[in-house]
Amino acid sequence: MLRDIFISILRVGAVVLIVFLFFDGYEKYRNISLYISLISWFLLSLATFTLGFKWKNIAFVSLILLMFSAIISSSLSGNTPAAKLLLPLYTMYLMPVILYAIVAAAFNGMDKAKLLCTFLALLGVVRMFYTVFVSGSAIGVSTPIDNETAKNLSITATFLIPFMFAQYAEGKGIRGVLWFIIAILSFAGLLFVGVRASWVAVFFVGFIWTVFLREKRFFSVKLIIISAIVVLIMFRFYPAQFNHVREHIVEKTTISMRLSAWKTTVDISRDSLITGHGLDTALMRDKFVKFATATGVSPLLPKQWPDNVFLSILYMQGAVGLFFFAVALFYTIIHLLTIKSDVIGTPNFTAIAILSAIVAEIVMRVFFFDGNIINLSILLAMAGSVSNKASISE
C-alpha cells in the first residue's frame, strides 16, 4: 500500500517535471516537482529496499563515472575551485543522474515506458499548439522568426516528434489518421522554422522509422510530400520567413564558423588531452578566444564557443570523460536495437521511438547546439527501463 502511494507520487512528480522542462519560465515549479520526485524516490527506496530500477545498467554507470571524471579533472587541473565547481557539476551531471533515476524508477518496465511514450507524444501536441498561440502573433508578413526562438522550437520538436511517429505506427483507423496529420503539421513546422540542424535530425528520425516501419513503407514519402505542400502554402502567407529560410539554406559562413570553432576547441584541448582542464567554462571561453585571435580565425567565431557537447567534454574532461559519454550512448543504441516486440514480425515501436529520439537529441542538442544532457538523460532512462524481460529493480 505504502509502496503504491510512493510510486504514484513519484510518477506524478516525474511527469510534471518533464512538462516544465519543455516550457520556459517555470523554473520554480520545475524545481518543486524535482524535489517532490526525489523525496518520493528516496522514500520508495527505503520502503522497498531497492532503488526501483536496474542501476547496474551500463549507461547509468557511465553517467556516474562521467560525473566523477569531471570532479577528478577539475581537481587535477587546479583550474576550478571547489566553490565554483558545485553549480556546473550540478547542472551538467548531477541533475541528469538524478533525473535518470527518477524516470527509470517511475516508469520501470516496457508497459510503463510505453505509457511515457504516449504522454510525450501528447505533450508534443500541446507544445505545438502552445507555440502557435504564444509565438504565432510575433510572426508577420515582414517579420521572420528570430533565431533563438527558432532554435528552441526545433530542439523541442525533434525530441518529441519520434513519439508522435510511434502513435501513428501503432494507430489503427481514425486514430492513425489523426496522428499522421499531427506528424505532418509537426514536420512542416520544422521545415517552416528553417533550422538546418533540425532537418538533419529529422532526416535520421525518418530514416530509422522507414527501415523498421515495413508495413507502412510509404510513410516517409507521404510525410515529406504533404509536409512540403503545407510549408509552401505557409510560405505564401509569410514571405519574410520564406526569404529568411532561403538565405539560411545557402549561407556558407555559418558552416565555416562551426568547423573553425570545432578545430579551435580540439587545438586548445591538446595540452591536457587525457584528463582535461576541469569544469571552468569561463576559462575555456577565454582560452578559446585567445587561441582563435592568435591564429587569425577569430573573425569567424562571434559565438566564441564550439557548440558541440563532445568537444566541450574533450576540453573539460579529456579523453577519459569523452569515453564514458560515448559508452553511455553506444550501449543504449545497441540495447534498443535488440528489443523485440511481443508480436512476431512486428518491430517494437516503443524502442524505435526512444532510439530515434536519442539520435535526434544527439544531432540537435549534443552535436550542433552544445546543450545540457538533461533531456538526453530522460531518454537514456527510458531505454534502460525497457528490455525483453519483466521490469527489474535492484
C-alpha positions as CSV (number, residue, x, y, z in Angstrom):
1,M,0.0,0.0,0.0
2,L,2.7,2.4,1.0
3,R,4.8,1.4,-2.0
4,D,1.9,2.2,-4.4
5,I,1.4,5.6,-2.8
6,F,5.1,6.5,-3.2
7,I,5.2,5.2,-6.8
8,S,2.1,7.3,-7.7
9,I,3.6,10.4,-6.2
10,L,6.9,9.7,-8.0
11,R,5.2,9.3,-11.3
12,V,3.1,12.4,-11.0
13,G,6.2,14.4,-9.9
14,A,8.2,13.0,-12.8
15,V,5.5,13.8,-15.3
16,V,5.2,17.4,-14.0
17,L,8.9,17.8,-14.1
18,I,9.2,16.6,-17.7
19,V,6.4,19.0,-18.7
20,F,8.2,22.0,-17.2
21,L,11.4,21.0,-18.9
22,F,9.7,21.8,-22.2
23,F,8.2,25.2,-21.2
24,D,10.3,28.2,-20.4
25,G,9.7,30.5,-17.4
26,Y,8.6,27.8,-14.9
27,E,11.9,27.1,-13.2
28,K,10.4,27.5,-9.7
29,Y,7.7,24.8,-10.3
30,R,10.3,22.7,-12.1
31,N,12.5,22.6,-9.0
32,I,9.5,21.9,-6.7
33,S,8.5,18.9,-8.9
34,L,12.1,17.7,-8.8
35,Y,12.3,17.8,-5.0
36,I,8.9,16.0,-4.7
37,S,10.0,13.3,-7.1
38,L,13.4,13.0,-5.4
39,I,11.9,12.6,-1.9
40,S,9.3,10.1,-3.2
41,W,12.0,8.1,-4.8
42,F,14.1,8.1,-1.6
43,L,11.1,7.0,0.5
44,L,10.2,4.3,-2.1
45,S,13.8,3.0,-1.9
46,L,13.6,2.9,1.9
47,A,10.2,1.1,1.8
48,T,11.2,-1.5,-0.8
49,F,15.0,-1.8,-0.1
50,T,15.7,-1.3,-3.8
51,L,16.4,1.7,-6.0
52,G,13.4,0.8,-8.2
53,F,15.4,0.4,-11.4
54,K,18.3,-1.5,-12.8
55,W,21.1,0.7,-11.6
56,K,23.8,-1.6,-12.9
57,N,22.8,-0.5,-16.5
58,I,25.9,0.4,-18.3
59,A,24.5,3.7,-19.5
60,F,23.7,4.8,-15.9
61,V,27.0,3.6,-14.6
62,S,28.7,5.6,-17.4
63,L,26.9,8.7,-16.4
64,I,28.1,8.3,-12.8
65,L,31.6,7.8,-14.0
66,L,31.3,10.8,-16.3
67,M,30.3,12.9,-13.3
68,F,33.3,11.6,-11.2
69,S,35.6,12.2,-14.1
70,A,34.5,15.8,-14.1
71,I,35.4,16.1,-10.4
72,I,38.8,14.4,-10.9
73,S,39.6,16.6,-14.0
74,S,38.8,19.7,-12.0
75,S,41.0,18.6,-9.1
76,L,43.9,17.6,-11.3
77,S,43.9,20.7,-13.3
78,G,43.6,23.1,-10.4
79,N,41.6,25.5,-12.6
80,T,38.3,25.1,-10.8
81,P,38.0,25.9,-7.0
82,A,35.5,23.7,-5.1
83,A,33.1,26.6,-4.7
84,K,33.0,27.2,-8.4
85,L,32.7,23.5,-9.2
86,L,29.4,22.8,-7.5
87,L,27.0,24.7,-9.8
88,P,28.3,23.4,-13.2
89,L,28.7,19.9,-11.7
90,Y,25.0,20.0,-10.6
91,T,23.6,21.4,-13.9
92,M,25.8,19.3,-16.2
93,Y,25.9,15.9,-14.5
94,L,24.2,15.6,-11.1
95,M,20.8,16.8,-12.4
96,P,20.9,14.3,-15.3
97,V,21.9,11.4,-13.0
98,I,19.0,12.3,-10.6
99,L,16.6,12.6,-13.5
100,Y,17.7,9.3,-14.9
101,A,17.0,7.6,-11.5
102,I,13.6,9.3,-11.1
103,V,12.3,8.4,-14.6
104,A,13.7,4.9,-14.6
105,A,12.1,4.2,-11.2
106,A,8.8,5.8,-12.1
107,F,8.4,4.1,-15.5
108,N,10.2,0.8,-14.9
109,G,9.2,-1.9,-17.5
110,M,8.0,-1.9,-21.1
111,D,4.4,-1.1,-20.3
112,K,5.3,1.9,-18.2
113,A,7.9,3.1,-20.8
114,K,5.2,2.8,-23.5
115,L,2.9,4.9,-21.3
116,L,5.5,7.6,-21.0
117,C,6.0,7.5,-24.8
118,T,2.3,8.2,-25.3
119,F,2.5,11.0,-22.8
120,L,5.4,12.6,-24.6
121,A,3.5,12.4,-27.9
122,L,0.6,14.2,-26.3
123,L,3.0,16.7,-24.8
124,G,4.3,17.4,-28.3
125,V,0.8,18.2,-29.5
126,V,0.2,20.5,-26.5
127,R,3.6,22.2,-27.1
128,M,2.8,22.7,-30.7
129,F,-0.5,24.4,-30.1
130,Y,1.1,26.4,-27.2
131,T,3.8,27.6,-29.6
132,V,1.3,28.7,-32.3
133,F,-0.8,30.5,-29.6
134,V,2.2,32.3,-28.0
135,S,4.6,32.8,-30.8
136,G,2.2,32.9,-33.8
137,S,1.3,36.5,-33.3
138,A,5.0,37.5,-33.4
139,I,5.4,36.2,-37.0
140,G,4.3,38.8,-39.5
141,V,4.3,39.2,-43.3
142,S,7.5,41.1,-43.0
143,T,8.9,39.6,-39.7
144,P,10.6,36.2,-39.6
145,I,11.0,34.1,-36.5
146,D,14.1,35.2,-34.6
147,N,17.0,32.7,-34.5
148,E,16.9,31.9,-30.7
149,T,13.2,31.1,-30.8
150,A,13.6,29.0,-33.9
151,K,16.4,27.0,-32.3
152,N,14.5,26.3,-29.1
153,L,11.4,25.3,-31.1
154,S,13.4,23.0,-33.3
155,I,15.2,21.3,-30.3
156,T,11.8,20.6,-28.6
157,A,10.1,19.4,-31.8
158,T,12.9,17.0,-32.8
159,F,12.8,15.5,-29.3
160,L,9.0,14.9,-29.3
161,I,8.3,14.1,-32.9
162,P,9.6,10.4,-32.7
163,F,6.9,9.7,-30.1
164,M,4.2,11.1,-32.4
165,F,5.5,8.7,-35.1
166,A,5.1,5.8,-32.7
167,Q,1.5,6.7,-32.1
168,Y,0.9,6.8,-35.8
169,A,2.7,3.4,-36.3
170,E,0.5,1.8,-33.6
171,G,-2.7,3.6,-34.5
172,K,-5.5,2.0,-36.4
173,G,-8.3,3.7,-38.3
174,I,-9.2,7.2,-37.3
175,R,-6.5,7.2,-34.5
176,G,-3.8,6.5,-37.1
177,V,-5.1,9.2,-39.4
178,L,-5.2,11.8,-36.6
179,W,-1.6,11.1,-35.6
180,F,-0.5,11.2,-39.3
181,I,-2.0,14.7,-39.6
182,I,-0.2,15.7,-36.4
183,A,3.1,14.3,-37.7
184,I,2.6,16.3,-40.9
185,L,2.0,19.5,-39.0
186,S,5.0,19.0,-36.8
187,F,7.3,18.1,-39.7
188,A,6.0,21.0,-41.7
189,G,6.6,23.3,-38.7
190,L,10.3,22.2,-38.6
191,L,10.7,23.0,-42.3
192,F,9.0,26.3,-41.8
193,V,11.2,27.4,-38.9
194,G,14.3,26.7,-41.0
195,V,16.9,25.4,-38.6
196,R,19.2,23.2,-40.8
197,A,20.4,21.0,-37.9
198,S,16.7,20.0,-37.2
199,W,16.4,18.9,-40.8
200,V,19.4,16.7,-40.4
201,A,18.0,15.3,-37.2
202,V,14.5,14.6,-38.6
203,F,16.1,13.0,-41.6
204,F,17.7,10.4,-39.4
205,V,14.5,10.0,-37.5
206,G,12.6,9.4,-40.7
207,F,15.2,7.0,-42.0
208,I,15.0,4.9,-38.8
209,W,11.3,4.7,-39.0
210,T,11.4,3.9,-42.7
211,V,13.7,1.0,-42.0
212,F,11.5,-0.5,-39.3
213,L,8.1,0.5,-40.5
214,R,7.8,-2.0,-43.3
215,E,4.0,-2.3,-43.2
216,K,3.8,1.5,-43.8
217,R,6.7,1.7,-46.2
218,F,5.4,4.9,-47.9
219,F,5.0,6.7,-44.6
220,S,8.2,8.9,-45.2
221,V,7.3,9.6,-48.8
222,K,3.8,10.8,-48.0
223,L,5.0,12.7,-44.9
224,I,7.6,14.6,-46.9
225,I,5.4,15.4,-49.9
226,I,2.4,16.5,-47.9
227,S,4.5,18.5,-45.4
228,A,6.3,20.2,-48.3
229,I,2.9,21.3,-49.8
230,V,1.8,22.6,-46.4
231,V,5.1,24.6,-45.9
232,L,4.8,26.1,-49.4
233,I,1.3,27.3,-48.5
234,M,2.6,28.7,-45.2
235,F,5.4,30.5,-47.0
236,R,2.8,32.0,-49.4
237,F,1.3,33.9,-46.4
238,Y,4.7,34.6,-44.7
239,P,7.1,35.7,-47.4
240,A,9.6,37.2,-44.8
241,Q,10.0,33.7,-43.2
242,F,10.5,32.2,-46.7
243,N,13.2,34.7,-47.5
244,H,14.9,34.1,-44.2
245,V,14.9,30.3,-44.7
246,R,16.1,30.6,-48.2
247,E,19.0,32.8,-47.2
248,H,19.8,30.5,-44.3
249,I,20.0,27.4,-46.6
250,V,22.5,28.9,-49.0
251,E,24.6,30.6,-46.3
252,K,28.1,29.1,-46.1
253,T,29.6,31.4,-43.5
254,T,27.9,29.6,-40.5
255,I,29.4,26.3,-41.7
256,S,32.9,27.8,-41.9
257,M,32.3,29.3,-38.4
258,R,31.3,25.9,-37.0
259,L,34.2,24.0,-38.5
260,S,36.7,26.7,-37.3
261,A,35.2,26.5,-33.8
262,W,35.4,22.8,-33.7
263,K,39.1,22.8,-34.8
264,T,39.9,25.6,-32.3
265,T,38.4,23.5,-29.5
266,V,40.4,20.4,-30.5
267,D,43.6,22.6,-30.6
268,I,43.1,24.1,-27.1
269,S,42.4,20.6,-25.7
270,R,45.7,19.1,-26.8
271,D,47.8,20.2,-23.8
272,S,45.7,18.1,-21.5
273,L,44.1,15.6,-23.8
274,I,43.7,12.7,-21.3
275,T,42.2,14.2,-18.2
276,G,41.0,17.6,-19.5
277,H,41.1,21.1,-17.9
278,G,38.2,20.9,-15.5
279,L,34.7,22.4,-15.4
280,D,35.6,26.0,-15.8
281,T,33.6,27.3,-18.8
282,A,34.8,30.9,-18.3
283,L,38.4,29.8,-18.5
284,M,37.6,27.6,-21.6
285,R,35.9,30.6,-23.3
286,D,38.9,32.8,-22.5
287,K,41.4,30.3,-23.8
288,F,39.2,29.7,-26.9
289,V,39.1,33.4,-27.8
290,K,42.9,33.9,-27.2
291,F,43.8,30.9,-29.4
292,A,41.4,32.0,-32.1
293,T,42.8,35.5,-32.1
294,A,46.4,34.3,-32.2
295,T,45.7,32.0,-35.1
296,G,43.7,34.6,-37.0
297,V,40.3,32.8,-37.1
298,S,38.6,35.0,-34.5
299,P,36.5,36.9,-37.2
300,L,34.8,33.6,-38.0
301,L,33.9,32.9,-34.3
302,P,31.5,35.5,-33.0
303,K,29.9,32.9,-30.6
304,Q,33.3,32.0,-29.1
305,W,32.1,28.5,-28.3
306,P,32.3,25.1,-30.0
307,D,28.6,24.4,-29.9
308,N,29.4,20.7,-29.5
309,V,29.0,18.6,-26.3
310,F,31.5,16.0,-27.4
311,L,34.2,18.7,-27.9
312,S,33.3,20.5,-24.7
313,I,33.7,17.3,-22.8
314,L,37.0,16.6,-24.6
315,Y,38.3,20.0,-23.4
316,M,37.0,19.9,-19.8
317,Q,37.3,16.2,-19.0
318,G,39.6,14.9,-21.7
319,A,39.5,11.6,-23.5
320,V,38.5,9.8,-20.3
321,G,35.3,11.8,-19.9
322,L,34.6,11.5,-23.6
323,F,35.0,7.8,-23.4
324,F,32.4,7.4,-20.6
325,F,29.9,9.6,-22.5
326,A,30.4,7.7,-25.7
327,V,29.9,4.4,-23.9
328,A,26.6,5.5,-22.5
329,L,25.3,6.4,-26.0
330,F,26.7,3.4,-27.8
331,Y,25.5,0.9,-25.3
332,T,22.0,2.4,-25.2
333,I,21.7,2.4,-29.0
334,I,22.8,-1.2,-29.2
335,H,20.5,-2.2,-26.4
336,L,17.5,-0.6,-28.1
337,L,18.2,-2.4,-31.4
338,T,17.9,-5.8,-29.5
339,I,14.5,-5.1,-28.0
340,K,11.8,-7.4,-29.5
341,S,8.1,-6.9,-29.9
342,D,5.5,-9.2,-28.3
343,V,4.1,-9.7,-31.8
344,I,6.4,-11.8,-34.0
345,G,7.4,-10.0,-37.2
346,T,6.4,-6.6,-35.7
347,P,9.0,-4.1,-34.5
348,N,8.9,-2.7,-31.0
349,F,7.6,0.8,-31.6
350,T,8.4,2.0,-28.1
351,A,12.1,1.0,-28.6
352,I,12.2,2.6,-32.0
353,A,10.7,5.9,-30.7
354,I,13.3,6.1,-27.9
355,L,16.1,5.2,-30.4
356,S,15.1,7.8,-32.9
357,A,14.6,10.4,-30.2
358,I,18.1,9.7,-28.9
359,V,19.5,10.1,-32.4
360,A,17.6,13.4,-32.8
361,E,18.9,14.6,-29.5
362,I,22.4,13.8,-30.3
363,V,22.2,15.6,-33.6
364,M,20.4,18.7,-32.3
365,R,21.5,19.4,-28.8
366,V,24.7,17.4,-28.4
367,F,26.4,17.7,-31.8
368,F,25.2,21.1,-33.0
369,F,24.0,23.2,-30.1
370,D,26.1,22.2,-27.0
371,G,23.1,22.0,-24.7
372,N,23.0,20.1,-21.5
373,I,22.3,16.4,-21.3
374,I,19.3,16.7,-19.1
375,N,16.8,15.7,-21.8
376,L,19.1,13.1,-23.1
377,S,19.1,11.5,-19.6
378,I,15.4,11.1,-19.8
379,L,15.8,9.0,-23.0
380,L,18.6,7.0,-21.5
381,A,16.4,6.2,-18.5
382,M,13.6,5.2,-20.8
383,A,16.0,3.0,-22.7
384,G,17.2,1.4,-19.5
385,S,13.7,0.7,-18.4
386,V,12.7,-1.4,-21.5
387,S,14.0,-4.9,-22.0
388,N,12.9,-8.3,-23.3
389,K,12.2,-9.3,-19.7
390,A,9.9,-8.1,-17.0
391,S,10.7,-4.8,-15.1
392,I,13.8,-5.1,-13.0
393,S,14.6,-3.5,-9.6
394,E,17.9,-3.6,-7.8
